[in-house]
Amino acid sequence: MEPLVLASNSSRRRDLMQLLGVPFQVVPSQVREELLQASDPQEVSMELASLKAR
């Protein structure tokens, strides 16, 4: 199985992936989350996911 790409430098997310036994590699995103302007939390999360996947 190819490792998942974790586009986050969060130590908590790394810990969770290790706890679950999921193979992953950390590739921190260069997306500046604070610049994203949206009032709907679902819209924000979808946009961030899309930007980080590029």
mmCIF file of the N, C-alpha and C atoms, coordinates in Angstrom:
data_MODEL
# 
_entry.id   MODEL 
# 
loop_
_atom_site.group_PDB 
_atom_site.id 
_atom_site.type_symbol 
_atom_site.label_atom_id 
_atom_site.label_alt_id 
_atom_site.label_comp_id 
_atom_site.label_asym_id 
_atom_site.label_entity_id 
_atom_site.label_seq_id 
_atom_site.pdbx_PDB_ins_code 
_atom_site.Cartn_x 
_atom_site.Cartn_y 
_atom_site.Cartn_z 
_atom_site.occupancy 
_atom_site.B_iso_or_equiv 
_atom_site.pdbx_formal_charge 
_atom_site.auth_seq_id 
_atom_site.auth_comp_id 
_atom_site.auth_asym_id 
_atom_site.auth_atom_id 
_atom_site.pdbx_PDB_model_num 
ATOM 1   N N  . MET A 1 1  ? 0.846   -1.180 0.000  1.00 0.00 ? 1  MET A N  1 
ATOM 2   C CA . MET A 1 1  ? 0.000   0.000  0.000  1.00 0.00 ? 1  MET A CA 1 
ATOM 3   C C  . MET A 1 1  ? 0.891   1.242  0.000  1.00 0.00 ? 1  MET A C  1 
ATOM 4   N N  . GLU A 1 2  ? 0.572   2.178  -0.889 1.00 0.00 ? 2  GLU A N  1 
ATOM 5   C CA . GLU A 1 2  ? 1.323   3.432  -0.908 1.00 0.00 ? 2  GLU A CA 1 
ATOM 6   C C  . GLU A 1 2  ? 0.934   4.273  0.299  1.00 0.00 ? 2  GLU A C  1 
ATOM 7   N N  . PRO A 1 3  ? 1.892   4.997  0.858  1.00 0.00 ? 3  PRO A N  1 
ATOM 8   C CA . PRO A 1 3  ? 1.559   5.829  2.017  1.00 0.00 ? 3  PRO A CA 1 
ATOM 9   C C  . PRO A 1 3  ? 0.667   7.004  1.627  1.00 0.00 ? 3  PRO A C  1 
ATOM 10  N N  . LEU A 1 4  ? -0.204  7.371  2.539  1.00 0.00 ? 4  LEU A N  1 
ATOM 11  C CA . LEU A 1 4  ? -1.009  8.573  2.354  1.00 0.00 ? 4  LEU A CA 1 
ATOM 12  C C  . LEU A 1 4  ? -0.110  9.782  2.535  1.00 0.00 ? 4  LEU A C  1 
ATOM 13  N N  . VAL A 1 5  ? -0.473  10.869 1.898  1.00 0.00 ? 5  VAL A N  1 
ATOM 14  C CA . VAL A 1 5  ? 0.272   12.110 2.068  1.00 0.00 ? 5  VAL A CA 1 
ATOM 15  C C  . VAL A 1 5  ? -0.473  12.952 3.087  1.00 0.00 ? 5  VAL A C  1 
ATOM 16  N N  . LEU A 1 6  ? 0.192   13.262 4.170  1.00 0.00 ? 6  LEU A N  1 
ATOM 17  C CA . LEU A 1 6  ? -0.374  14.113 5.206  1.00 0.00 ? 6  LEU A CA 1 
ATOM 18  C C  . LEU A 1 6  ? 0.141   15.524 4.952  1.00 0.00 ? 6  LEU A C  1 
ATOM 19  N N  . ALA A 1 7  ? -0.745  16.389 4.465  1.00 0.00 ? 7  ALA A N  1 
ATOM 20  C CA . ALA A 1 7  ? -0.352  17.756 4.103  1.00 0.00 ? 7  ALA A CA 1 
ATOM 21  C C  . ALA A 1 7  ? -0.467  18.670 5.315  1.00 0.00 ? 7  ALA A C  1 
ATOM 22  N N  . SER A 1 8  ? 0.074   18.202 6.414  1.00 0.00 ? 8  SER A N  1 
ATOM 23  C CA . SER A 1 8  ? -0.004  18.939 7.668  1.00 0.00 ? 8  SER A CA 1 
ATOM 24  C C  . SER A 1 8  ? 1.247   18.643 8.480  1.00 0.00 ? 8  SER A C  1 
ATOM 25  N N  . ASN A 1 9  ? 1.678   19.614 9.209  1.00 0.00 ? 9  ASN A N  1 
ATOM 26  C CA . ASN A 1 9  ? 2.833   19.428 10.077 1.00 0.00 ? 9  ASN A CA 1 
ATOM 27  C C  . ASN A 1 9  ? 2.387   19.229 11.525 1.00 0.00 ? 9  ASN A C  1 
ATOM 28  N N  . SER A 1 10 ? 1.111   18.910 11.704 1.00 0.00 ? 10 SER A N  1 
ATOM 29  C CA . SER A 1 10 ? 0.527   18.745 13.029 1.00 0.00 ? 10 SER A CA 1 
ATOM 30  C C  . SER A 1 10 ? 1.030   17.464 13.699 1.00 0.00 ? 10 SER A C  1 
ATOM 31  N N  . SER A 1 11 ? 1.612   17.616 14.867 1.00 0.00 ? 11 SER A N  1 
ATOM 32  C CA . SER A 1 11 ? 2.094   16.436 15.586 1.00 0.00 ? 11 SER A CA 1 
ATOM 33  C C  . SER A 1 11 ? 0.927   15.548 16.017 1.00 0.00 ? 11 SER A C  1 
ATOM 34  N N  . ARG A 1 12 ? -0.199  16.133 16.318 1.00 0.00 ? 12 ARG A N  1 
ATOM 35  C CA . ARG A 1 12 ? -1.378  15.347 16.714 1.00 0.00 ? 12 ARG A CA 1 
ATOM 36  C C  . ARG A 1 12 ? -1.862  14.477 15.555 1.00 0.00 ? 12 ARG A C  1 
ATOM 37  N N  . ARG A 1 13 ? -1.894  15.030 14.363 1.00 0.00 ? 13 ARG A N  1 
ATOM 38  C CA . ARG A 1 13 ? -2.323  14.239 13.197 1.00 0.00 ? 13 ARG A CA 1 
ATOM 39  C C  . ARG A 1 13 ? -1.334  13.109 12.919 1.00 0.00 ? 13 ARG A C  1 
ATOM 40  N N  . ARG A 1 14 ? -0.048  13.391 13.071 1.00 0.00 ? 14 ARG A N  1 
ATOM 41  C CA . ARG A 1 14 ? 0.960   12.327 12.898 1.00 0.00 ? 14 ARG A CA 1 
ATOM 42  C C  . ARG A 1 14 ? 0.744   11.224 13.924 1.00 0.00 ? 14 ARG A C  1 
ATOM 43  N N  . ASP A 1 15 ? 0.504   11.611 15.170 1.00 0.00 ? 15 ASP A N  1 
ATOM 44  C CA . ASP A 1 15 ? 0.269   10.625 16.233 1.00 0.00 ? 15 ASP A CA 1 
ATOM 45  C C  . ASP A 1 15 ? -0.945  9.753  15.926 1.00 0.00 ? 15 ASP A C  1 
ATOM 46  N N  . LEU A 1 16 ? -2.018  10.378 15.441 1.00 0.00 ? 16 LEU A N  1 
ATOM 47  C CA . LEU A 1 16 ? -3.230  9.620  15.123 1.00 0.00 ? 16 LEU A CA 1 
ATOM 48  C C  . LEU A 1 16 ? -2.987  8.625  13.993 1.00 0.00 ? 16 LEU A C  1 
ATOM 49  N N  . MET A 1 17 ? -2.272  9.051  12.968 1.00 0.00 ? 17 MET A N  1 
ATOM 50  C CA . MET A 1 17 ? -1.982  8.149  11.846 1.00 0.00 ? 17 MET A CA 1 
ATOM 51  C C  . MET A 1 17 ? -1.136  6.965  12.318 1.00 0.00 ? 17 MET A C  1 
ATOM 52  N N  . GLN A 1 18 ? -0.151  7.237  13.160 1.00 0.00 ? 18 GLN A N  1 
ATOM 53  C CA . GLN A 1 18 ? 0.689   6.165  13.686 1.00 0.00 ? 18 GLN A CA 1 
ATOM 54  C C  . GLN A 1 18 ? -0.128  5.222  14.565 1.00 0.00 ? 18 GLN A C  1 
ATOM 55  N N  . LEU A 1 19 ? -0.991  5.782  15.384 1.00 0.00 ? 19 LEU A N  1 
ATOM 56  C CA . LEU A 1 19 ? -1.840  4.977  16.261 1.00 0.00 ? 19 LEU A CA 1 
ATOM 57  C C  . LEU A 1 19 ? -2.735  4.041  15.447 1.00 0.00 ? 19 LEU A C  1 
ATOM 58  N N  . LEU A 1 20 ? -3.217  4.530  14.321 1.00 0.00 ? 20 LEU A N  1 
ATOM 59  C CA . LEU A 1 20 ? -4.086  3.730  13.458 1.00 0.00 ? 20 LEU A CA 1 
ATOM 60  C C  . LEU A 1 20 ? -3.310  2.748  12.586 1.00 0.00 ? 20 LEU A C  1 
ATOM 61  N N  . GLY A 1 21 ? -1.990  2.902  12.554 1.00 0.00 ? 21 GLY A N  1 
ATOM 62  C CA . GLY A 1 21 ? -1.170  2.009  11.745 1.00 0.00 ? 21 GLY A CA 1 
ATOM 63  C C  . GLY A 1 21 ? -1.247  2.295  10.256 1.00 0.00 ? 21 GLY A C  1 
ATOM 64  N N  . VAL A 1 22 ? -1.611  3.513  9.919  1.00 0.00 ? 22 VAL A N  1 
ATOM 65  C CA . VAL A 1 22 ? -1.732  3.902  8.515  1.00 0.00 ? 22 VAL A CA 1 
ATOM 66  C C  . VAL A 1 22 ? -0.375  4.386  8.011  1.00 0.00 ? 22 VAL A C  1 
ATOM 67  N N  . PRO A 1 23 ? 0.125   3.800  6.924  1.00 0.00 ? 23 PRO A N  1 
ATOM 68  C CA . PRO A 1 23 ? 1.382   4.305  6.375  1.00 0.00 ? 23 PRO A CA 1 
ATOM 69  C C  . PRO A 1 23 ? 1.170   5.698  5.777  1.00 0.00 ? 23 PRO A C  1 
ATOM 70  N N  . PHE A 1 24 ? 2.059   6.617  6.114  1.00 0.00 ? 24 PHE A N  1 
ATOM 71  C CA . PHE A 1 24 ? 1.908   7.988  5.629  1.00 0.00 ? 24 PHE A CA 1 
ATOM 72  C C  . PHE A 1 24 ? 3.261   8.660  5.523  1.00 0.00 ? 24 PHE A C  1 
ATOM 73  N N  . GLN A 1 25 ? 3.268   9.740  4.782  1.00 0.00 ? 25 GLN A N  1 
ATOM 74  C CA . GLN A 1 25 ? 4.440   10.600 4.728  1.00 0.00 ? 25 GLN A CA 1 
ATOM 75  C C  . GLN A 1 25 ? 3.952   12.029 4.913  1.00 0.00 ? 25 GLN A C  1 
ATOM 76  N N  . VAL A 1 26 ? 4.746   12.826 5.581  1.00 0.00 ? 26 VAL A N  1 
ATOM 77  C CA . VAL A 1 26 ? 4.384   14.214 5.846  1.00 0.00 ? 26 VAL A CA 1 
ATOM 78  C C  . VAL A 1 26 ? 4.974   15.101 4.757  1.00 0.00 ? 26 VAL A C  1 
ATOM 79  N N  . VAL A 1 27 ? 4.096   15.857 4.110  1.00 0.00 ? 27 VAL A N  1 
ATOM 80  C CA . VAL A 1 27 ? 4.492   16.846 3.112  1.00 0.00 ? 27 VAL A CA 1 
ATOM 81  C C  . VAL A 1 27 ? 3.723   18.118 3.476  1.00 0.00 ? 27 VAL A C  1 
ATOM 82  N N  . PRO A 1 28 ? 4.314   18.958 4.325  1.00 0.00 ? 28 PRO A N  1 
ATOM 83  C CA . PRO A 1 28 ? 3.588   20.144 4.785  1.00 0.00 ? 28 PRO A CA 1 
ATOM 84  C C  . PRO A 1 28 ? 3.120   21.019 3.625  1.00 0.00 ? 28 PRO A C  1 
ATOM 85  N N  . SER A 1 29 ? 1.909   21.476 3.745  1.00 0.00 ? 29 SER A N  1 
ATOM 86  C CA . SER A 1 29 ? 1.300   22.334 2.733  1.00 0.00 ? 29 SER A CA 1 
ATOM 87  C C  . SER A 1 29 ? 1.839   23.754 2.849  1.00 0.00 ? 29 SER A C  1 
ATOM 88  N N  . GLN A 1 30 ? 1.869   24.431 1.730  1.00 0.00 ? 30 GLN A N  1 
ATOM 89  C CA . GLN A 1 30 ? 2.263   25.840 1.719  1.00 0.00 ? 30 GLN A CA 1 
ATOM 90  C C  . GLN A 1 30 ? 1.041   26.755 1.695  1.00 0.00 ? 30 GLN A C  1 
ATOM 91  N N  . VAL A 1 31 ? -0.148  26.171 1.883  1.00 0.00 ? 31 VAL A N  1 
ATOM 92  C CA . VAL A 1 31 ? -1.397  26.933 1.863  1.00 0.00 ? 31 VAL A CA 1 
ATOM 93  C C  . VAL A 1 31 ? -1.485  27.782 3.128  1.00 0.00 ? 31 VAL A C  1 
ATOM 94  N N  . ARG A 1 32 ? -1.771  29.048 2.942  1.00 0.00 ? 32 ARG A N  1 
ATOM 95  C CA . ARG A 1 32 ? -1.933  29.951 4.086  1.00 0.00 ? 32 ARG A CA 1 
ATOM 96  C C  . ARG A 1 32 ? -3.415  29.991 4.452  1.00 0.00 ? 32 ARG A C  1 
ATOM 97  N N  . GLU A 1 33 ? -3.771  29.164 5.411  1.00 0.00 ? 33 GLU A N  1 
ATOM 98  C CA . GLU A 1 33 ? -5.175  28.985 5.776  1.00 0.00 ? 33 GLU A CA 1 
ATOM 99  C C  . GLU A 1 33 ? -5.842  30.268 6.246  1.00 0.00 ? 33 GLU A C  1 
ATOM 100 N N  . GLU A 1 34 ? -5.090  31.142 6.875  1.00 0.00 ? 34 GLU A N  1 
ATOM 101 C CA . GLU A 1 34 ? -5.688  32.362 7.415  1.00 0.00 ? 34 GLU A CA 1 
ATOM 102 C C  . GLU A 1 34 ? -6.157  33.320 6.317  1.00 0.00 ? 34 GLU A C  1 
ATOM 103 N N  . LEU A 1 35 ? -5.711  33.101 5.082  1.00 0.00 ? 35 LEU A N  1 
ATOM 104 C CA . LEU A 1 35 ? -6.119  33.974 3.983  1.00 0.00 ? 35 LEU A CA 1 
ATOM 105 C C  . LEU A 1 35 ? -7.453  33.563 3.368  1.00 0.00 ? 35 LEU A C  1 
ATOM 106 N N  . LEU A 1 36 ? -7.923  32.376 3.703  1.00 0.00 ? 36 LEU A N  1 
ATOM 107 C CA . LEU A 1 36 ? -9.173  31.884 3.131  1.00 0.00 ? 36 LEU A CA 1 
ATOM 108 C C  . LEU A 1 36 ? -10.355 32.550 3.821  1.00 0.00 ? 36 LEU A C  1 
ATOM 109 N N  . GLN A 1 37 ? -11.197 33.179 3.029  1.00 0.00 ? 37 GLN A N  1 
ATOM 110 C CA . GLN A 1 37 ? -12.351 33.896 3.564  1.00 0.00 ? 37 GLN A CA 1 
ATOM 111 C C  . GLN A 1 37 ? -13.638 33.181 3.159  1.00 0.00 ? 37 GLN A C  1 
ATOM 112 N N  . ALA A 1 38 ? -14.324 32.612 4.117  1.00 0.00 ? 38 ALA A N  1 
ATOM 113 C CA . ALA A 1 38 ? -15.626 31.992 3.880  1.00 0.00 ? 38 ALA A CA 1 
ATOM 114 C C  . ALA A 1 38 ? -16.329 31.869 5.220  1.00 0.00 ? 38 ALA A C  1 
ATOM 115 N N  . SER A 1 39 ? -17.630 31.987 5.198  1.00 0.00 ? 39 SER A N  1 
ATOM 116 C CA . SER A 1 39 ? -18.371 31.920 6.455  1.00 0.00 ? 39 SER A CA 1 
ATOM 117 C C  . SER A 1 39 ? -18.880 30.512 6.757  1.00 0.00 ? 39 SER A C  1 
ATOM 118 N N  . ASP A 1 40 ? -18.970 29.680 5.744  1.00 0.00 ? 40 ASP A N  1 
ATOM 119 C CA . ASP A 1 40 ? -19.486 28.327 5.920  1.00 0.00 ? 40 ASP A CA 1 
ATOM 120 C C  . ASP A 1 40 ? -18.335 27.362 6.212  1.00 0.00 ? 40 ASP A C  1 
ATOM 121 N N  . PRO A 1 41 ? -18.316 26.727 7.392  1.00 0.00 ? 41 PRO A N  1 
ATOM 122 C CA . PRO A 1 41 ? -17.218 25.820 7.749  1.00 0.00 ? 41 PRO A CA 1 
ATOM 123 C C  . PRO A 1 41 ? -17.017 24.681 6.745  1.00 0.00 ? 41 PRO A C  1 
ATOM 124 N N  . GLN A 1 42 ? -18.101 24.168 6.192  1.00 0.00 ? 42 GLN A N  1 
ATOM 125 C CA . GLN A 1 42 ? -17.973 23.090 5.209  1.00 0.00 ? 42 GLN A CA 1 
ATOM 126 C C  . GLN A 1 42 ? -17.273 23.604 3.952  1.00 0.00 ? 42 GLN A C  1 
ATOM 127 N N  . GLU A 1 43 ? -17.621 24.806 3.539  1.00 0.00 ? 43 GLU A N  1 
ATOM 128 C CA . GLU A 1 43 ? -16.989 25.411 2.363  1.00 0.00 ? 43 GLU A CA 1 
ATOM 129 C C  . GLU A 1 43 ? -15.494 25.627 2.613  1.00 0.00 ? 43 GLU A C  1 
ATOM 130 N N  . VAL A 1 44 ? -15.160 26.092 3.806  1.00 0.00 ? 44 VAL A N  1 
ATOM 131 C CA . VAL A 1 44 ? -13.755 26.314 4.161  1.00 0.00 ? 44 VAL A CA 1 
ATOM 132 C C  . VAL A 1 44 ? -12.983 25.000 4.110  1.00 0.00 ? 44 VAL A C  1 
ATOM 133 N N  . SER A 1 45 ? -13.528 23.953 4.718  1.00 0.00 ? 45 SER A N  1 
ATOM 134 C CA . SER A 1 45 ? -12.810 22.678 4.750  1.00 0.00 ? 45 SER A CA 1 
ATOM 135 C C  . SER A 1 45 ? -12.648 22.085 3.356  1.00 0.00 ? 45 SER A C  1 
ATOM 136 N N  . MET A 1 46 ? -13.662 22.214 2.520  1.00 0.00 ? 46 MET A N  1 
ATOM 137 C CA . MET A 1 46 ? -13.568 21.696 1.152  1.00 0.00 ? 46 MET A CA 1 
ATOM 138 C C  . MET A 1 46 ? -12.531 22.476 0.343  1.00 0.00 ? 46 MET A C  1 
ATOM 139 N N  . GLU A 1 47 ? -12.514 23.780 0.499  1.00 0.00 ? 47 GLU A N  1 
ATOM 140 C CA . GLU A 1 47 ? -11.550 24.602 -0.232 1.00 0.00 ? 47 GLU A CA 1 
ATOM 141 C C  . GLU A 1 47 ? -10.125 24.310 0.234  1.00 0.00 ? 47 GLU A C  1 
ATOM 142 N N  . LEU A 1 48 ? -9.932  24.181 1.538  1.00 0.00 ? 48 LEU A N  1 
ATOM 143 C CA . LEU A 1 48 ? -8.600  23.865 2.055  1.00 0.00 ? 48 LEU A CA 1 
ATOM 144 C C  . LEU A 1 48 ? -8.127  22.505 1.554  1.00 0.00 ? 48 LEU A C  1 
ATOM 145 N N  . ALA A 1 49 ? -9.006  21.528 1.575  1.00 0.00 ? 49 ALA A N  1 
ATOM 146 C CA . ALA A 1 49 ? -8.644  20.194 1.089  1.00 0.00 ? 49 ALA A CA 1 
ATOM 147 C C  . ALA A 1 49 ? -8.246  20.249 -0.380 1.00 0.00 ? 49 ALA A C  1 
ATOM 148 N N  . SER A 1 50 ? -9.001  20.999 -1.152 1.00 0.00 ? 50 SER A N  1 
ATOM 149 C CA . SER A 1 50 ? -8.703  21.124 -2.579 1.00 0.00 ? 50 SER A CA 1 
ATOM 150 C C  . SER A 1 50 ? -7.350  21.803 -2.803 1.00 0.00 ? 50 SER A C  1 
ATOM 151 N N  . LEU A 1 51 ? -7.100  22.876 -2.083 1.00 0.00 ? 51 LEU A N  1 
ATOM 152 C CA . LEU A 1 51 ? -5.831  23.596 -2.234 1.00 0.00 ? 51 LEU A CA 1 
ATOM 153 C C  . LEU A 1 51 ? -4.643  22.749 -1.791 1.00 0.00 ? 51 LEU A C  1 
ATOM 154 N N  . LYS A 1 52 ? -4.803  22.006 -0.713 1.00 0.00 ? 52 LYS A N  1 
ATOM 155 C CA . LYS A 1 52 ? -3.701  21.199 -0.187 1.00 0.00 ? 52 LYS A CA 1 
ATOM 156 C C  . LYS A 1 52 ? -3.415  19.978 -1.051 1.00 0.00 ? 52 LYS A C  1 
ATOM 157 N N  . ALA A 1 53 ? -4.402  19.539 -1.813 1.00 0.00 ? 53 ALA A N  1 
ATOM 158 C CA . ALA A 1 53 ? -4.221  18.358 -2.658 1.00 0.00 ? 53 ALA A CA 1 
ATOM 159 C C  . ALA A 1 53 ? -3.435  18.665 -3.929 1.00 0.00 ? 53 ALA A C  1 
ATOM 160 N N  . ARG A 1 54 ? -3.225  19.909 -4.221 1.00 0.00 ? 54 ARG A N  1 
ATOM 161 C CA . ARG A 1 54 ? -2.519  20.289 -5.459 1.00 0.00 ? 54 ARG A CA 1 
ATOM 162 C C  . ARG A 1 54 ? -1.035  20.140 -5.316 1.00 0.00 ? 54 ARG A C  1 
# 
